[in-house]
Amino acid sequence: TDYHYACASDNLEQIRRLLDDVEGDGLFYLWKTDCNGKLPLHVLTENVQLIEDDPMGCEEVAISMIELMGPSNLVYALCPNSIWAPFINTIGRWTERLHGGTSLKIRNATQTISENDQSTSRETSASNTQSRTRSSYFALFGSTMSTRSQTRMTDSEKLMYLPTNVKITHHVLWSIRMLSRLIDEYPEQTREFIMTNLATVPLFLKSVLLISNFDEMQVVLETSLVSHAVLDK
């Protein structure tokens, strides 16, 4: 629909014009899904370039779309099917990228540790090799994992490794801020649903606490989403 195309474009004013003219059929199109089962709202949440260029403008447009669709319908708008939900999906992809490919990186790390154990005379050069091969992950208990270096890492094993130089993108931060705003403004309609879905995101709080920029981490920690993730039972 025109709404899908506008939400996928780089023109925020075009989306605003469509929303200003919403009447009858226009409201119907806000609820119309594309061939992938996505609403215009969902397309907007995936428009990374537009969000990075004008995060506040996109936030206000997204809230306007939600208000027009009706807060009582928020659960469906946030999760049209059982395997995909906007905002949550963006956060989930971020944590998966941080911890994805762990097996290869751990294998490199444990190989380096093994080399260090075999030759103390090459301690300096081995240390340099170790720093190069462990640029993304370092092992807390690396030597104990050598027998499993060829196997797929489980979630519990990923907890034993800490990614370094963790960065949070503007898109992820925007998604966290959007979910926090929905919890604050529509708690009865959204809080339980959002927190239930957030619980499916692997290693979310760990990822937040590992953000290398302290100021950025502090901003995330002060959001309602993280507060509820920590305090809610």
Secondary structure, DSSP 8 states (H G I E B T S, - for coil): -HHHHHHHSS-HHHHHHHHHT--THHHHHHT---TTS--HHHHHHT-HHHHHH-HHHHHHHHHHHHHHH-GGGHHHHH-SSSS--TTHHHHHHHHHHHHTTHHHHHHHHHHHHHHHHH-STTHHHHHHHHHHHTSSEEESSGGGGGGGTTS---HHHHTTEEESSB---HHHHHHHHHHHHHHHH-HHHHHHHHHHHHTTSTTHHHHHHTBSSHHHHHHHHTSHHHHHHHH--
